[in-house]
Amino acid sequence: MPELPEVETIARGLNQRVAGDRIESVWLGSKPEPLKSPAKEIVAKLEGTQIARVRRVGKHIVFDLESDSAAVRSRRKRRPKPSNAQWIVHLGMTGRMLVCDPGAEIEKHTHAIVRLASGRELRFVDPRRFGRLSVSYDFEAPGSEPLAVELDRFVELFKKRNTPIKSALLNQKLLSGVGNIYADEALFRAGIRPRRRAASLTRDDLRRLYHSVQEVLKEAIALGGSSISDYVDADGEEGFFQLQHRVYGREGEPCLVCKTPVKRVALAGRSSHYCAKCQK
């Protein structure tokens, strides 16, 4: 599943390419699973609006929309004034948002085609249909933003949790956006085993973890995310952070610091990778 760096990369690419464009028409496929809002509501909210900007909220891509009248007012005032209408895209496990020429072949498992005034199309492709499309107003993620949360708030989120720290990092109601890859990588850099109870961590442990989470996420964004399985950005290009993974996906390979073989354990149904020597 695309995590924060991948979704951030996609959102930035989409914003560069389609912000300011106008949505002329919307086609939605017949499969009900991708639609979190009713099809008629999605079409009604999107058609005839201008895309003010595209941004990431947690693991969601948010298209801020504005009506034609709002767009005119914004141009006159020379500053964006988006309406509350928003198109929300969650990529699920295999979802992709692509900007295409209208003559490009329509891939199998395409569930939405948004035709733009520029002549291009936004297409949502999702083979496994775990992604979701919806419309909303003032959409917010359930947890804190990992790249904006302050240290004291981060410590407060985890210091009394009696769950394994890896499970706590994956709890989207605490931090919105951190997933399996970056939790493993951050815990390695902080020297903390994934099974450690969050409540057992000292403030110094949590301080190291706080900085590691932010460091890993920023590095991954700079490299366009990790291309594991189906992930590509809005241009169809793969990321490169998978080449920098220190533990994730490296079971049995030597630790890059101490040469101890990287271990993998199952934790709450998810694979966790760590070094038994470097992480305590």
N, C-alpha and C positions, 0 to 999 in steps of 0.2 A: 504494500500500500504506500503511495506517495506520502512522505512526511513533510514537515515544515519546510526544509530547504527546497524540495522538489516543487511544492505548491507555490512557494515564494518565487522561484525561478519562472514557473509558468505564468503566474500573475503579472510579474514584471514584463515578460515578453508580450503578453496579451495587451497590457496597458500601452506599451510602445506602439503596437500595431493597430489597435482598434479604438483607443480612446478618441472621442470626438466623432466617431462614425455613427451613422443612424441605422437602426434596425428597421428594415422594410417588411420582412415577413418571417414567420417561424413555422417550421415543419417539425412535428414530433412523431416518432414511430409508434407502433401499435403495442409494444411491450409495456406493461404497467409498472414494472419494478423500478425503473429509473425516475419515475415521477412522484416526488414527495408532495407536490401541490397538484391540484387538478389541471389537466391539459388546457382546458379553456381559460383558466386563470393565468397560466404561464403565458399563453399566446396574447391574451388581452393586456397584460402588464408590460410585455416586451415590445410588441409591434407599435411602430410610430414613435419610439423613444430614442434618445441619443445616449450613447455610452459616455458618461462623464469621466469615469476612471475605472480601472480594474485593480483590485488589491487582494491581499490574503488576510483572512481572519481565522486563526487556528489552522486547521487543515482544509478550510473552505476557500474557494475562489469567489469573490464578491464583485459583481458588476453593479456599480452605482449608476442608476438611470435617471434621466430627466426628461420631462415632456418637452414638446416643441416650444411652448410658451416660456418654460423655464430656461431653455437653451438660449432663446432670444434675450431674455433678461440678463443671463450670465454674460453673453458677449458684449452687451451694452455696458455692463459694470466691469468687464475685463477680469472677472474672477469667477471660479466655478461655484455654482450654487445648485448642487444636485438635489433632486426630490428624494423622498424617503424610499421610493420604490427600488428594490434590489433584486437582481437575479443571482441566486446562490447555487454554486456547483460544488458538489463533493465528488471526488474522483473514485472513491472506493478502492478496490484492489487493482483494477486494470483500466480505469477510465482515462481518456485523453481528450484534451481540448485543442483542436487544430484550426489554424487559419488557412483556408484553401481557396484556390481559384475555382470558379463555378464549374469549369470543365473537367476538374480532377475527378478521377474515379471514386465513387462513393464506396467506402469500405464496408464490408460486412459488419454487422453489429453497430451501425451508426443509428443513434437514437434521437438525435436532434440536429437540424440544419437551420442556422440563423442567417438569413440573407441580409447583407449590409448595403448601404447606399453606394459605397465605394466599388461595388461589384464583387467583393469577396464574400466568403462564407465562413462562419464559425460552425465547426462540426464537433459534436460530442460522440465519441466512439467508446464503447465499453463491452467487451466480449462477455464478461462474467456478470454484468448487470448488478454490481454492488454499489455503483455510483448513484448519486441522487441529484435531481434538478428540482428547484423550488423557487418561489418568489417570496419576498419578505419585506419588512420595514424595520430599520434599525437593528439589523442582525448583529448579534454578539456571540462570541465563543463562550462556552461554559466555564472555562478556567482562565488563569492568568496567562498573559503573553510572555513566552520564555525570553524573548529578546528585550523586553521592556520591564519585566518584574524586578523590583529592587531586592537587594540581598536580605534585608530583614523580613520581607514578605515571603521570600523563598524559604528561609529557615522556618518561619511560622507554618508554612504549608506542610512541612515534612516532619518536624521534630517530635510530634506526638503520634505519628502513624505507626501502628504495630504490624504493618504489612512489609514484605520485602521492598527494599528501596527501588528495585527495578520495576515492580508492579506499581509503586507509587508514581514513578516518573511517567508511566504509561497511562495513568489515570487522567483523562482529558478534563475532568472537573477540577483538577489541581493546576496542571499546565496544559494548555491547548496547543498541540502541534508536535510534541516529542513522541517519536515512535520507536520501534524495536532497534533499528540500526543505530540511531543517535543516542539512545539510552545506553546501549552497550559501549559505544565509543566514548561517551562522556564518563561513564563509570570507570573505564580503564584509565583514562587520563587522571581521574581523581584518586585512583588507587583503592577503589571500594568494590567489593564483591557484590554481584547482583542480588544474592540471597540475604545480605545483611538487613536486619530490621531497621526501618527508617528511624524509629525511636531510639535505636542504639547509637546513632551517629552523633558525634559531638558537633558543636558549632563550627569548629575548624574543618571537620569532614564536610559539612554542608557548604561551607564557604568554598572549599576546593571544588565541590561538585557544581555549585552555582557558576563558577568561572569556567569550568570545563564544558558545561552545557552550552553556554553562550559562545565559547571558543569554537567548539565543534560545529554548531549551527552556522556560524558566520563563515567558517572555512568552507563548509559544504555549499552554502549559497554562492560563494565566490567561484566555485568550480562547477556550478550548474546542477548540484545535487548528485545523487548516487543512482546510476542506471542499473538497477536490479530488476530482472524480468522485463516488464513492458514499458517502463518509464521513459518518456521523451518529453522535451519542452514544447512550447507553442510552435516552434519551427520544425518539429520532428527530429531534433538533435538530442543525442544522449549526453548525460552529465559525466563528470570525471572523478567525483569524490570517492567512488568505489575503489579507485587505485590507491587511496590514502587510508583505507580501513586498517586498523591495527589489530582488531579482534573479530569483528563481525564477519561471519562467513569463512573464518580461517581455522576451523576446528582441526586439531592435529598438527597444524603448522607451527614452527617455532615463534615464540613471542619476539617481537622486533626489538625488545629491550633486553630481556634476560635469556632468550632462547628456549625457555620452558614451553612445551607444547600447549597450544591454546585449547581450553576445554569448552565443551558445550553441554548445558543442562537445560532441562525443560522446566519452565517456571510459569505457572498459570496458563499452560497451554502454548506458551511461546518459547522459542529457542533463545537462550542467553549464552553469550560467548565471553570468556574472561581468562585471565592469566592467574593461576593459583599462587604464583610467587609475587607478582607485582601488585595484586589486589588482595586486600585483607578485610 
